[in-house]
Amino acid sequence: MPSSPVLTPEERRAAILAMLDQEASVQVAQLAETFDVSRVTARADLDALARDGKLRRTHGGAISLSKTLTVSVQDKRVNINAEAKRAIARAAAAFVNDGDSVLVDSGTTALEFVRALAERNGVTVVTDDFSIADYIDRSAPSLNVIILGGSLRKGHRYITGPLTLRMLEMLRPDKAFVTPTSYVPGRGLMTNNQEMAELKQAFLHCAGKTYVLMDASKINAPGLLWFGTFNGVEAVVVDTDPDGLVTADAQEAGCQVVCATAE
């Protein structure tokens, strides 16, 4: 029986995405057999596709981002302004030192930020986000993680509610990194869920230093509930501030603005 043709990594990964269009999920063992490669190589392919925002890794495999029954709201947003989020993450990571404890909000920008911390040593990440905790467990052995307890908001992969707030009262992280749903110039940081607004407000005030991370699409985006301003925030990290609206509010509040650039 003739052997299967040897595929390049790019060809394998394209084939994996084609499989996910049909099957919604794949397993490492399945890919190793299909492409006649080791499980280590199959995992590396999935990790590379996950870094590029093409799929979401699971224990032992991956799932498609286009199957609405199995994909969270966060996963659906993973490709939106992906390069800007990575640039923001790299810039924000410069504020973190080895050994720091950092509180990290939920969302795709927050996940990119934690990925940018993967080479740090002895950093403890406190988070309410399942995707962040899962990433640290799978791919960042140098990081430690504390998961805030409480109620799962189904379909969003984060924990919230009174128990989460109570646990947060017990903690004093060195730094907090907060990600708003939107920023309304002259008004402040916004989100769309009442419990999340309460939690994000607590995030702004519980750490030694606080940073806000947001890409330009968040400026004047829809946001129903106010949860804070730049007052007391050390720095806001954005990819661009085309009309200078963020910079004007930040300067008034005594907050540094860091504009991150994509590689």
Beta strands, then each sheet from edge to edge (+ up, - down):
strand 1: 25-27
strand 2: 55-58
strand 3: 61-64
strand 4: 101-104
strand 5: 124-127
strand 6: 144-147
strand 7: 151-153
strand 8: 158-160
strand 9: 175-178
strand 10: 182-184
strand 11: 188-191
strand 12: 209-213
strand 13: 225-228
strand 14: 235-238
strand 15: 256-259
sheet 1: 1+ 3- 2+
sheet 2: 6+ 5+ 4+ 9+ 12+ 14+ 15+
sheet 3: 7+ 8-
sheet 4: 10+ 11- 13+
end
